Amino acid sequence: MSEGTHKVVLKGYGDLEKGKYYIEHELAELFGIEQKVAKRLLEVTNEEPRDVKKNIDSKEAERYLKALKATGAECEVVDTRFDFSGLSIE
């Protein structure tokens, strides 16, 4: 894979069996932020996913994905090599 072709997207709460409090707590520790900030971030991303990291290679993206999933958050790696979202037919 070429470098800078992936991004990691946070989509909100994932493993609710773990409990929202614990997901927020672990996400806060991972990012070094307050738990209430992590809570707001997770609540907002349920409605509109947020990019955590952009323009990274696949190995780095998988490391981020693994760390985020360990917190219980829902996330995914997106291949941005074929991102045509900014194009228009007009």
Secondary structure, DSSP 8 states (H G I E B T S, - for coil): --TT-EEEEEEEE--TTT-HHHHHHHHHHHHT--HHHHHHHHHHHHHS-EEEEEEE-HHHHHHHHHHHHHHTEEEEEEE-TT--TT----
